[in-house]
Amino acid sequence: MILNVVSSVTSVTPSTGSRYGGTLLTIAGTNFGTVKTDNPVKIATNGGAGAIDCFVQTIVPTQITCRIDENMKTKDAGTTAEVAVMLKTSEEAQCTSPVCNWSYVEPTPTITADGMTKEFDPDSNPPAWKIKIAGTGLRDSAASGAMSDLQINGVSQTVLSHTDTLAIFTVTNVPNLTLKNLAWNLFFPAGLP
């Protein structure tokens, strides 16, 4: 008896991202698991040595979304790599070039000076804090129109409105914005600025 375990990657979107990490990838394919730990994803520049984690956010049998480690060691723009999806059997999902090719780029989004402000909105229901972020390239309007993702203590905040130059978020699940130990991350569609 021969057990043939086959899984394949059919697309990786986008194929480039910030050299600082934080890019959200969508990987389409076949026979993925249904538990986040079933299919670890790595971005490898030298085979397995020094591979960067891409932390799985969602998974279904035909699609994985993962975010490239925002604490990775910065890569030079133009560095090429390969996206590798592992299977529960410790094998790698089949992927032919150029589908799994990856390149790190210099991100173009910026936040303007004094471009991040907060204000309390007592008229909202329930009353809540709003965070406004002003800059350029906050929304990838050239491609999918993907929005920026503001996370506070690992929780994505609700998008109220979003354009290329202004994003407004309602703060949820954060009791007090005046605390000094909050962990803030602003992920642009291409990753970290």
N, C-alpha and C positions, 0 to 999 in steps of 0.2 A: 504494500500500500504506500502511495506517495501522497503526502499532504502538500498541496500547492497553495501557498498564501501569497496572494497578489494584491497589491494596491498601487495606484499610480496617481501622479500629480499631472493635471491637464492644464492648469494656469496658475500664475502667481501675479497678483495685482496689488500695488504697483510693482514695477521691476526696479525702481530706484527709491532711495529714501535718505533721510538726514544722516550725515556722518556722525551725529551725536546720539543716534538711536531714537526710539519712540515712535517709529513708523508703524502703522496698523496695516498688516498684510491680510489679504483674503486669498486663500489657497483652495482651488477647486480640484476635485479628484474623485477617486473611487475607493470604496471599502475602508474609509476612516472609521474610527471608533465613535462612541457616543459619550465618553467620559473624558474630561480635559486631560487626564494623565495618560490616556491611551496612545496619543500620537505627539510626543514632544517634537518641537520644531527648532532647528538650529540654522544659523547663517554662518557658513564655513568659508574661510578665505584660504586655508591651507589644509584641506581635508578636515579631520576632526580636531586637530590641534588649534587651540585658540578660538573655537567656534563660539558665536554669540547666541545667547538664548533668545527665542521669540516666544513669549509667554502666551499660551493658548487662552483666548477669551471665550470663544464659542466653538462648538464642534458638533457636526452632524455627519452621517456617513459620506456625504458628498462635498462638504466644505468645512474649512477651519479658518477662524480669524485669530490672529496672534499679534501682539505688540512687541517690537524689538526692544530689548533691554535698554531702558533709559539710563542705566548706570554703567553702560559698557565703556570700554576704553575708546576714545575718539579715533575714528579712522580717517585717513586722508581721502579727500574727494577724488573720485575716479577709481578707488579700490574696488576690485571686482570680487564676487563671492558666489556661492551657490546655496540656494534654499534646500534644506534637507528635512524631510518629514520621516520620522522614525515610526515603526510599527511595534505593536506589543510583543512581537516575536524577535525584537532587537534587529530586525532587518530594516533597510531603508526603502521607502516607497519608490517605485520606478519613476524616473523623470528624465526625459531626454532634453538635451540642449537645443534651443535656447530657453525653454520654458522655465527652468529653475535658475537662470542666470540672474544675478543681483548686483547692483552698483550703488556705492555710497556717493552722495552728492552734497554740495554746499547748499543748505536750505535757503530759500529766498524770502520767506515770511519775516516780518519784523514787527516789533511793538514800539510805538512812538514814545518819545520821552514823556513821562507822566501819563502813559497810555493805559494804565490799569487803575481804575477807581472803583470804590464801593459806595453804595448808598442804600439807606434803609427805606423800604416802601411800606408805610403803614397802611396804605389803601389796598394792598394786595390781600388775597384771601387764601391762606392765612398771611399775616404780615411777614415779610421776608426781606433778606438782603439781596441786592442785585450787584453783580460784578460786571463792569463795562471794560472792554479791552479794545483799544484803538491801535491800528497799525496798517500793514499792507500784507496781502497774501494770506489773510486769515481764513479764506475759503478757496478751495481749489476749483474755481469756476471754469477753468479751461477743460477739466476732465469730468469727473463725476459730480462735482459740486459738493464734495465731502466737507463737513464742518469741523472746526476746531473742537477739541474736547478739553474742557477745564475740569481737572480733578483736584479735590481737596480731601486729604487723608485717604486717597485711593478711591473716592466716590465721584463718579461723573456727575456734574451739575447740569440742571435742566437748561436747555437753550431756549431763550425767549425770542431773540432775533439774531440774524447772522448775515453779514455781507462780507465783501472782500476787505473792507476797511473798519468794520465795527462788529463786535460780537457782544451780546448781552446775555448773561446767565443768571438764573435764579438759584440761590444757594439752598441746597437741601441736605439734611442729615449732618449739619455742622452747627453745634449749639451756640458758638460764640466766635465771631470773626476777629475779635480783639486778642485772642490767644496767640502767643508768640511761637508755639510749637506746632503750628499747622504745616502739613506737607502739601505744597502747591505744585501742580504740573499742568502746563498748557501744551497739549499735543496738537500741532498743526497737522493738516492732512499728510504732509510729507515727513512728519516726525518733529523732533525738538528743534527749536531755533538756535 
